[in-house]
Amino acid sequence: EGSLFFIILLIPFVPLLGIAVLVLNGICFVEAGIFHLFGKLFKVSGLLVNTYKAVIYGLTPYLLIQSLGGLSFYNYINPLHISFVGLDINIFSVWSVILIIIGISRLHDISLKKALLIVLIP
């Protein structure tokens, strides 16, 4: 009976979760499109779907940690949160950028230098 109550309690939040997933997916697609266009400027051949994969896989650690932001133990798992000149930087956002660069490099078969330029210029 307790699990049924829990399920009934969560039903109103399911559409909100779906909307959040759609919005995040759209943001990732736009970001992948921007990276892909910059890749075309550097004569990178490859498909947009590969750039999209690199962005989605690269952002996974950051999105998982951000979803834990409201939990009380978040400060214990995120000790490397740095404020620098008004920018809030944490190790997970830096790691996500590194993963996107590696992903674009591997999926488009280009050098890490070129992938770094594609990600950091926009």
C-alpha positions in Angstrom: 0.0 0.0 0.0 2.9 2.4 0.7 4.4 2.0 -2.8 1.0 2.6 -4.4 0.7 5.9 -2.4 4.2 6.8 -3.5 3.3 6.2 -7.2 0.1 8.2 -6.9 2.0 11.0 -5.3 4.5 11.1 -8.2 2.0 11.0 -11.1 1.6 14.8 -11.3 5.4 15.2 -11.8 5.7 12.8 -14.7 4.7 15.4 -17.4 7.1 18.0 -15.8 9.9 15.5 -16.1 9.0 14.8 -19.7 9.0 18.6 -20.5 12.4 19.0 -18.7 13.8 16.1 -20.8 12.5 17.7 -24.0 13.9 21.1 -23.2 17.4 19.6 -22.2 17.3 17.6 -25.4 16.6 20.7 -27.5 19.4 22.7 -25.8 21.8 19.8 -26.4 20.7 19.7 -30.1 21.3 23.4 -30.6 24.7 23.2 -28.9 25.6 20.2 -31.1 24.4 22.2 -34.2 26.7 25.1 -33.2 29.7 22.8 -32.7 28.9 21.1 -36.0 28.8 24.4 -37.9 32.1 25.4 -36.5 33.4 22.0 -37.4 32.4 22.7 -41.0 34.4 25.9 -40.9 37.5 23.7 -40.1 36.7 21.3 -43.0 35.5 18.6 -40.6 33.5 15.9 -42.4 31.0 13.9 -40.4 27.4 13.8 -39.4 25.5 16.0 -37.0 24.4 12.9 -35.2 28.0 12.2 -34.2 28.4 15.7 -32.8 25.1 15.3 -31.0 26.3 12.0 -29.5 29.5 13.7 -28.3 27.5 16.5 -26.6 25.0 14.2 -24.9 27.6 11.8 -23.6 29.9 14.6 -22.6 27.2 16.5 -20.6 26.0 13.4 -18.8 28.2 13.8 -15.7 27.4 17.5 -15.4 23.6 16.9 -15.7 23.6 14.1 -13.2 25.4 16.2 -10.6 23.2 19.2 -11.3 20.1 17.1 -10.7 21.5 16.3 -7.3 21.8 20.0 -6.5 18.8 20.2 -4.2 19.9 17.2 -2.1 21.7 17.8 1.2 24.7 15.6 0.4 25.5 17.6 -2.8 28.1 19.7 -1.0 30.0 16.6 0.0 30.3 15.2 -3.5 31.1 18.5 -5.1 33.9 20.0 -3.0 35.6 21.4 -6.1 33.2 24.2 -6.7 35.2 27.4 -7.5 34.0 31.0 -7.8 36.3 33.0 -10.0 35.6 36.5 -11.3 31.9 36.0 -10.9 31.9 32.6 -12.7 30.8 29.5 -10.9 32.9 26.6 -12.1 32.9 23.1 -10.8 34.9 20.1 -11.8 32.0 18.4 -13.4 31.4 21.2 -15.9 35.1 21.2 -16.8 35.0 17.4 -17.1 32.0 17.6 -19.4 33.8 20.0 -21.7 36.8 17.7 -21.8 34.5 14.7 -22.7 32.8 16.7 -25.5 36.2 17.6 -27.0 37.4 13.9 -26.8 34.0 12.7 -28.2 34.1 15.1 -31.2 37.7 14.2 -31.8 37.0 10.4 -31.8 33.6 10.5 -33.6 34.8 12.8 -36.4 38.3 11.3 -36.5 40.0 14.6 -36.1 42.9 15.8 -33.9 42.3 16.9 -30.3 43.6 20.4 -31.2 40.9 20.8 -33.9 38.2 19.5 -31.6 39.4 21.9 -28.9 39.0 24.8 -31.3 35.5 23.7 -32.4 34.3 23.5 -28.8 36.0 26.5 -27.2 35.6 29.1 -30.0 31.8 29.5 -29.9 
